[in-house]
């Protein structure tokens, strides 16, 4: 690869990450999360989750403790779903 092309690919890399999938996040959530709790945990006061990083940490905590076989991109989809539909960070 020529240096100019390499630089262009490197600079474009952050903008070419795969898009998160809201519908997939909703489906995964329905399959794995609602067995333990309903969506009321996302709207209760006071909230345990108060930031996007905390939401990611909580989703990963649940995944790991339940042994849910989600890949990182699937975790990101669930985080997107929860944030868009409930948290709005």
DSSP file (Angstrom, degrees, kcal/mol; ACC not computed):
  #  RESIDUE AA STRUCTURE BP1 BP2  ACC     N-H-->O    O-->H-N    N-H-->O    O-->H-N    TCO  KAPPA ALPHA  PHI   PSI    X-CA   Y-CA   Z-CA
    1    1 A X              0   0    0      0, 0.0     2,-0.1     0, 0.0     0, 0.0   0.000 360.0 360.0 360.0 136.6    0.0    0.0    0.0
    2    2 A X     >  -     0   0    0      1,-0.1     4,-2.7     4,-0.0     3,-0.3  -0.421 360.0-114.3 -73.6 150.7    1.3    3.4   -0.9
    3    3 A X  H  > S+     0   0    0      1,-0.2     4,-2.4     2,-0.2     5,-0.2   0.870 114.8  51.8 -55.1 -41.1    2.0    5.8    2.0
    4    4 A X  H  > S+     0   0    0      1,-0.2     4,-1.9     2,-0.2    -1,-0.2   0.902 112.7  45.2 -65.1 -39.1   -0.7    8.3    0.9
    5    5 A X  H  > S+     0   0    0     -3,-0.3     4,-2.7     2,-0.2     5,-0.2   0.903 111.2  53.2 -70.2 -40.7   -3.3    5.5    0.7
    6    6 A X  H  X S+     0   0    0     -4,-2.7     4,-2.5     1,-0.2    -2,-0.2   0.918 110.1  48.2 -58.9 -44.3   -2.2    4.1    4.1
    7    7 A X  H  X S+     0   0    0     -4,-2.4     4,-2.6    -5,-0.2    -1,-0.2   0.900 111.0  50.7 -63.4 -41.3   -2.6    7.5    5.7
    8    8 A X  H  X S+     0   0    0     -4,-1.9     4,-1.9     2,-0.2    -2,-0.2   0.918 111.6  47.1 -63.8 -44.0   -6.1    7.9    4.1
    9    9 A X  H  X S+     0   0    0     -4,-2.7     4,-1.3     2,-0.2    -2,-0.2   0.919 112.7  50.2 -63.3 -43.5   -7.2    4.5    5.4
   10   10 A X  H  < S+     0   0    0     -4,-2.5     4,-0.4     1,-0.2     3,-0.3   0.910 112.3  46.4 -61.3 -43.6   -5.8    5.2    8.9
   11   11 A X  H  < S+     0   0    0     -4,-2.6     3,-0.3     1,-0.2    -1,-0.2   0.818 114.8  46.8 -70.4 -29.9   -7.6    8.6    9.0
   12   12 A X  H >< S+     0   0    0     -4,-1.9     3,-1.5    -5,-0.2     4,-0.5   0.667  88.4  91.7 -83.6 -17.1  -10.9    7.2    7.8
   13   13 A X  G >< S+     0   0    0     -4,-1.3     3,-1.6    -3,-0.3     4,-0.2   0.847  81.0  52.2 -51.8 -47.0  -10.8    4.2   10.1
   14   14 A X  G >  S+     0   0    0     -4,-0.4     3,-0.5    -3,-0.3    -1,-0.3   0.779 110.4  50.8 -63.5 -22.1  -12.8    5.7   13.1
   15   15 A X  G <  S+     0   0    0     -3,-1.5    -1,-0.3     1,-0.2    -2,-0.2   0.465 102.4  60.2 -93.8  -1.6  -15.6    6.7   10.7
   16   16 A X  G <  S+     0   0    0     -3,-1.6    -1,-0.2    -4,-0.5    -2,-0.2   0.236  70.3 130.7-109.7  12.9  -15.9    3.2    9.1
   17   17 A X  S <  S-     0   0    0     -3,-0.5    -3,-0.0    -4,-0.2    -4,-0.0  -0.356  71.2 -92.2 -63.8 146.3  -16.8    1.3   12.3
   18   18 A X        -     0   0    0      1,-0.1     2,-0.1    -2,-0.0    -1,-0.1  -0.303  44.6-110.9 -62.2 143.3  -19.9   -0.9   11.8
   19   19 A X        -     0   0    0      1,-0.1     2,-0.1    -3,-0.1    -1,-0.1  -0.439  30.5-111.1 -73.9 146.6  -23.1    0.7   12.8
   20   20 A X        -     0   0    0     -2,-0.1     2,-0.6    56,-0.1    -1,-0.1  -0.433  26.2-131.1 -73.7 155.1  -25.0   -0.5   15.8
   21   21 A X     >  -     0   0    0     52,-0.3     4,-2.2     1,-0.2    60,-0.2  -0.898  18.6-173.1-118.4 102.4  -28.2   -2.3   15.2
   22   22 A X  H  > S+     0   0    0     -2,-0.6     4,-2.4     1,-0.2     5,-0.2   0.903  87.4  51.4 -60.3 -45.4  -31.2   -1.1   17.4
   23   23 A X  H  > S+     0   0    0      1,-0.2     4,-2.1     2,-0.2    -1,-0.2   0.894 110.1  49.2 -63.4 -40.1  -33.5   -3.9   16.2
   24   24 A X  H  > S+     0   0    0      2,-0.2     4,-2.9     1,-0.2     5,-0.2   0.903 109.9  52.3 -64.7 -40.5  -31.0   -6.5   17.0
   25   25 A X  H  X S+     0   0    0     -4,-2.2     4,-2.5    52,-0.2    -2,-0.2   0.902 109.3  49.3 -61.1 -41.6  -30.5   -5.0   20.5
   26   26 A X  H  X S+     0   0    0     -4,-2.4     4,-2.3     2,-0.2    -1,-0.2   0.905 112.8  47.5 -64.4 -41.2  -34.2   -5.1   21.1
   27   27 A X  H  X S+     0   0    0     -4,-2.1     4,-2.0     2,-0.2    -2,-0.2   0.934 113.1  47.0 -66.3 -46.6  -34.4   -8.7   20.0
   28   28 A X  H  X S+     0   0    0     -4,-2.9     4,-2.3     1,-0.2     5,-0.4   0.911 112.1  51.7 -61.0 -42.1  -31.4   -9.7   22.2
   29   29 A X  H  X>S+     0   0    0     -4,-2.5     4,-2.4    -5,-0.2     5,-1.2   0.929 109.8  49.2 -59.6 -46.2  -32.8   -7.8   25.1
   30   30 A X  H  <5S+     0   0    0     -4,-2.3    -1,-0.2     1,-0.2    -2,-0.2   0.845 114.5  45.5 -63.0 -34.6  -36.2   -9.6   24.7
   31   31 A X  H  <5S+     0   0    0     -4,-2.0    -1,-0.2    -5,-0.1    -2,-0.2   0.842 130.3  16.4 -76.5 -34.6  -34.5  -13.0   24.6
   32   32 A X  H  <5S+     0   0    0     -4,-2.3    -3,-0.2    -5,-0.2    -2,-0.2   0.750 122.1  44.9-116.0 -29.3  -32.1  -12.6   27.5
   33   33 A X  T >X5S+     0   0    0     -4,-2.4     3,-1.5    -5,-0.4     4,-1.5   0.845  99.1  61.8 -94.1 -35.7  -32.9   -9.7   29.8
   34   34 A X  T 34<S+     0   0    0     -5,-1.2    -1,-0.2     1,-0.3    -4,-0.1   0.539  88.3  74.6 -76.5  -3.4  -36.6   -9.9   30.4
   35   35 A X  T 34 S+     0   0    0     -3,-0.1    -1,-0.3     1,-0.1    -2,-0.1   0.765 109.0  31.0 -72.2 -25.0  -36.3  -13.3   32.0
   36   36 A X  T <4 S-     0   0    0     -3,-1.5     2,-0.3     1,-0.3    -2,-0.2   0.747 133.3  -2.0-101.8 -31.6  -34.8  -11.6   35.1
   37   37 A X     <  -     0   0    0     -4,-1.5    -1,-0.3     3,-0.0     2,-0.1  -0.987  63.0-119.3-156.2 160.1  -36.6   -8.3   35.1
   38   38 A X    >   -     0   0    0     -2,-0.3     3,-1.3    -3,-0.1     4,-0.1  -0.388  47.3 -90.6 -94.3-178.5  -39.1   -6.2   33.2
   39   39 A X  G >  S+     0   0    0      1,-0.3     3,-1.7     2,-0.1     4,-0.5   0.557 108.5  88.9 -73.6  -6.2  -38.3   -2.8   31.7
   40   40 A X  G >> S+     0   0    0      1,-0.3     4,-1.0     2,-0.2     3,-0.8   0.751  74.4  69.6 -61.2 -23.2  -39.4   -1.0   34.9
   41   41 A X  G <4 S+     0   0    0     -3,-1.3     7,-0.3     1,-0.2    -1,-0.3   0.739  95.4  55.1 -67.5 -19.5  -35.9   -1.3   36.1
   42   42 A X  G <4 S+     0   0    0     -3,-1.7    -1,-0.2     1,-0.2    -2,-0.2   0.677 115.0  36.2 -85.5 -17.4  -34.8    1.3   33.5
   43   43 A X  T <4 S+     0   0    0     -3,-0.8    -2,-0.2    -4,-0.5    -1,-0.2   0.431  88.8 115.3-115.2  -1.6  -37.3    3.9   34.6
   44   44 A X     <  -     0   0    0     -4,-1.0     2,-0.4     2,-0.1     4,-0.1  -0.252  67.7 -93.8 -69.2 158.8  -37.3    3.5   38.3
   45   45 A X  S    S+     0   0    0      1,-0.2     2,-0.1     2,-0.1    -2,-0.1  -0.970 105.7  32.4-119.1 137.3  -36.1    6.2   40.6
   46   46 A X  S    S-     0   0    0     -2,-0.4    -1,-0.2     1,-0.1     2,-0.2   0.614  90.7-143.1 -78.0 150.1  -33.5    6.5   41.8
   47   47 A X        -     0   0    0      1,-0.1    -2,-0.1    -2,-0.1    -5,-0.1  -0.509  10.8-154.4 -75.9 142.5  -31.7    5.0   38.8
   48   48 A X  S    S+     0   0    0     -7,-0.3     2,-0.6    -2,-0.2    -1,-0.1   0.762  86.6  61.5 -81.2 -28.9  -28.6    2.8   39.4
   49   49 A X        +     0   0    0      1,-0.1    -1,-0.1    -7,-0.0     3,-0.1  -0.887  55.9 161.2-104.8 120.3  -27.3    3.6   35.9
   50   50 A X        +     0   0    0     -2,-0.6     2,-0.3     1,-0.1    -1,-0.1   0.261  58.6  32.6-125.3  11.8  -26.6    7.3   35.4
   51   51 A X  S  > S-     0   0    0      1,-0.1     4,-2.1     0, 0.0     5,-0.1  -0.982  79.9-106.3-159.2 162.9  -24.3    7.5   32.3
   52   52 A X  H  > S+     0   0    0     -2,-0.3     4,-2.3     1,-0.2     5,-0.2   0.910 119.8  51.0 -63.1 -42.9  -23.5    5.7   29.1
   53   53 A X  H  > S+     0   0    0      1,-0.2     4,-2.2     2,-0.2    -1,-0.2   0.903 110.3  50.2 -60.6 -37.8  -20.3    4.2   30.4
   54   54 A X  H  > S+     0   0    0      2,-0.2     4,-2.3     1,-0.2    -1,-0.2   0.863 108.4  52.9 -67.1 -35.1  -22.3    2.9   33.5
   55   55 A X  H  X S+     0   0    0     -4,-2.1     4,-2.6     2,-0.2     5,-0.2   0.926 109.5  48.5 -64.3 -44.6  -24.9    1.4   31.2
   56   56 A X  H  X S+     0   0    0     -4,-2.3     4,-2.3     1,-0.2    -2,-0.2   0.908 111.2  50.3 -60.5 -42.4  -22.2   -0.4   29.2
   57   57 A X  H  X S+     0   0    0     -4,-2.2     4,-2.2     1,-0.2    -1,-0.2   0.905 111.5  48.3 -63.0 -41.9  -20.7   -1.7   32.5
   58   58 A X  H  X S+     0   0    0     -4,-2.3     4,-2.5     2,-0.2    -2,-0.2   0.914 111.0  49.3 -67.4 -43.6  -24.1   -2.9   33.7
   59   59 A X  H  X S+     0   0    0     -4,-2.6     4,-2.6     1,-0.2    -2,-0.2   0.920 113.7  46.9 -62.6 -42.7  -25.0   -4.7   30.4
   60   60 A X  H  X S+     0   0    0     -4,-2.3     4,-2.8    -5,-0.2     5,-0.2   0.882 110.0  54.0 -66.3 -37.3  -21.6   -6.4   30.4
   61   61 A X  H  X S+     0   0    0     -4,-2.2     4,-2.5    -5,-0.2     5,-0.2   0.942 111.6  44.4 -59.5 -48.3  -22.1   -7.4   34.1
   62   62 A X  H  X S+     0   0    0     -4,-2.5     4,-2.1     2,-0.2     6,-0.3   0.928 113.5  50.8 -64.0 -45.1  -25.4   -9.0   33.3
   63   63 A X  H  X>S+     0   0    0     -4,-2.6     5,-1.9     1,-0.2     4,-1.1   0.944 114.1  44.0 -56.4 -49.2  -24.0  -10.8   30.2
   64   64 A X  H  <5S+     0   0    0     -4,-2.8    -1,-0.2     1,-0.2    -2,-0.2   0.893 114.2  48.3 -67.2 -40.6  -21.0  -12.1   32.1
   65   65 A X  H  <5S+     0   0    0     -4,-2.5    -1,-0.2     1,-0.2    -2,-0.2   0.796 117.4  41.5 -72.5 -27.7  -23.0  -13.3   35.2
   66   66 A X  H  <5S-     0   0    0     -4,-2.1    -1,-0.2    -5,-0.2    -2,-0.2   0.572 106.6-124.8 -92.8 -10.0  -25.6  -15.0   33.1
   67   67 A X  T  <5 +     0   0    0     -4,-1.1     2,-0.3     1,-0.2    -3,-0.2   0.799  43.4 176.0  70.4  28.0  -23.2  -16.5   30.7
   68   68 A X      < -     0   0    0     -5,-1.9     2,-2.1    -6,-0.3    -1,-0.2  -0.521  31.9-132.6 -68.8 126.3  -25.0  -14.9   27.8
   69   69 A X        +     0   0    0     -2,-0.3     2,-0.4    -3,-0.1    -1,-0.1  -0.320  50.9 147.6 -83.1  59.5  -23.0  -15.7   24.6
   70   70 A X        -     0   0    0     -2,-2.1     2,-0.1    -7,-0.1    -3,-0.0  -0.754  41.6-136.7 -94.5 139.3  -23.0  -12.2   23.2
   71   71 A X    >>  -     0   0    0     -2,-0.4     4,-2.1     1,-0.1     3,-0.5  -0.420  35.7 -99.2 -78.7 166.7  -20.2  -10.8   21.1
   72   72 A X  H 3> S+     0   0    0      1,-0.2     4,-2.3     2,-0.2     5,-0.1   0.865 124.4  54.2 -58.5 -37.8  -19.0   -7.2   21.8
   73   73 A X  H 3> S+     0   0    0      1,-0.2     4,-1.6     2,-0.2   -52,-0.3   0.834 107.6  50.8 -68.5 -29.4  -21.0   -5.9   18.8
   74   74 A X  H <> S+     0   0    0     -3,-0.5     4,-2.1     2,-0.2    -1,-0.2   0.882 108.1  51.8 -72.1 -38.5  -24.2   -7.5   20.2
   75   75 A X  H  X S+     0   0    0     -4,-2.1     4,-2.5     1,-0.2    -2,-0.2   0.927 108.9  51.5 -59.5 -44.5  -23.5   -5.9   23.6
   76   76 A X  H  X S+     0   0    0     -4,-2.3     4,-2.5     1,-0.2    -1,-0.2   0.869 107.0  53.7 -61.1 -36.8  -23.2   -2.6   21.8
   77   77 A X  H  X S+     0   0    0     -4,-1.6     4,-2.5     2,-0.2   -52,-0.2   0.909 109.6  47.1 -64.1 -41.8  -26.6   -3.3   20.1
   78   78 A X  H  X S+     0   0    0     -4,-2.1     4,-2.8     2,-0.2     5,-0.2   0.907 111.6  50.9 -67.1 -41.0  -28.2   -3.9   23.5
   79   79 A X  H  X S+     0   0    0     -4,-2.5     4,-2.7     2,-0.2     5,-0.2   0.926 110.7  49.4 -61.1 -44.2  -26.6   -0.7   24.9
   80   80 A X  H  X S+     0   0    0     -4,-2.5     4,-2.9     2,-0.2     5,-0.3   0.941 111.9  48.6 -59.1 -48.0  -27.9    1.3   21.9
   81   81 A X  H  X S+     0   0    0     -4,-2.5     4,-2.6     1,-0.2     5,-0.3   0.944 114.4  44.5 -57.8 -50.7  -31.4   -0.1   22.3
   82   82 A X  H  X>S+     0   0    0     -4,-2.8     4,-2.2     1,-0.2     5,-2.0   0.905 116.0  46.8 -64.1 -41.1  -31.5    0.6   26.1
   83   83 A X  I  <>S+     0   0    0     -4,-2.7     5,-2.9    -5,-0.2    -1,-0.2   0.931 115.7  44.2 -67.8 -44.0  -30.1    4.1   25.7
   84   84 A X  I  <5S+     0   0    0     -4,-2.9    -2,-0.2    -5,-0.2    -1,-0.2   0.892 123.5  34.7 -68.3 -39.1  -32.4    5.0   22.8
   85   85 A X  I  <5S+     0   0    0     -4,-2.6    -2,-0.2    -5,-0.3    -1,-0.2   0.736 137.4   3.6 -91.1 -22.8  -35.5    3.7   24.3
   86   86 A X  I  <5S+     0   0    0     -4,-2.2    -3,-0.2    -5,-0.3    -2,-0.1   0.711 126.3  35.7-129.0 -52.6  -35.0    4.3   28.0
   87   87 A X  I   < -     0   0    0     -5,-2.0    -4,-0.2   -35,-0.0    -3,-0.2   0.930  64.4-165.4 -84.3 -46.6  -32.0    6.2   29.2
   88   88 A X      <       0   0    0     -5,-2.9    -4,-0.1    -6,-0.2    -5,-0.1   0.931 360.0 360.0  59.1  51.9  -31.2    8.8   26.5
   89   89 A X              0   0    0    -38,-0.1   -37,-0.2    -6,-0.0    -1,-0.1   0.465 360.0 360.0 -77.6 360.0  -27.7    9.7   27.6
